[in-house]
Amino acid sequence: MDYTDALAGWSCIEPGPGVIVCAPPGMGLPSIPPVPDKGGAPSYTLAAFVDHHFDHHVKFLRPDLFHDQPCVGGEPMDYFALLDYYHCIIPVR
């Protein structure tokens, strides 16, 4: 998959120079500010592109569902306050 494939119905943002993060059709991106009272989706798995090439996934998990479980590959999940979700990077294999 490359960035132009992702544009077909996906929701995308550019959080930094050369980095684009996209949600699959129908999912949408996490809300800023966060939806109150745990009203956001239980989880999001977004595709990240660096310089228009697929680079990694970003997994987000709502805090009420986080119980110290690790991310894929055993890395710990970190709290991302802007979205009020735990998150981690899942590298491309």
N, C-alpha and C positions, 0 to 999 in steps of 0.2 A: 504494500500500500504506500502511496506517496501522498503528499499534501493535496494535490489536485483531485485525487480520488475522494479524499475526506470532505471536500467542499460540496459534494452531492448530497445535500440534506443534513449535513452535520452542523452543529453549533461550534464555532471556534472563537478563541480570543488570542491575542498576542500579549502575554504577560511581560515580555522582555524582548530586546532586539534579537531577531533571528530565531525566536522560540514561539511556536504556535501550539496551543493545546486545544483539542477537539473532543466533543462528546458525540456519540453515535446518534443517528436520527431517532427521535422520540424520547431520548433521555434528557437532553438539555444540560447546561452547566450548573454547578452549585450556585446558589443565590448569594449575592453580596448586597446588603448584609444577610446573615444567615436567617433562615425561616425560624421563627420562635417556637418554643415548646416541642422541639424535635420534629418539626414539620417537614424537614427536607427528606429527600430519598434516603433509604438505609445506606446505600453505598453508590459510588460512581467509579467507573474505570474509564479513564480518559486516555486518548492517544496524544503523545507529544512529538512534535516535529522540530528538528533543529536544522536550520538552513534548508527547509522544505523537504527534508528526508526523515522518515519515521525513525525515531531514536529510542523511545521507551513508553511505557504506560505509567500513569499515575493513578494509584488506588486511593480512594477516600472512603472512610468509614465513620458513620455517625458516632459521637461519643458514648451514647447510651448502649451501643452495641459493641464497643471496644472493651475487651477484658484481657489486656496485655498480650493478645495473640500477635505473633510476628507476621511480617509480610511474606510473600512468596520468596523463597531463598533464605528465609530465616532472619532477615534484617528487621530491626524494631520499627514500629510505626511511630511517627512523631505527631504532636498536636499542631495543627495549623489554625491559629486563632482567628484569622480573617474570615475563614469559612466555618469555623466551629466544627471541624472534622479532624480525625486522625488521618494521616496520609503516609505513603511511601512510594518509592520509585521501583518499578519492575523493569529491569533491563531487557532489551531485545536479545533473544537467544540466537 
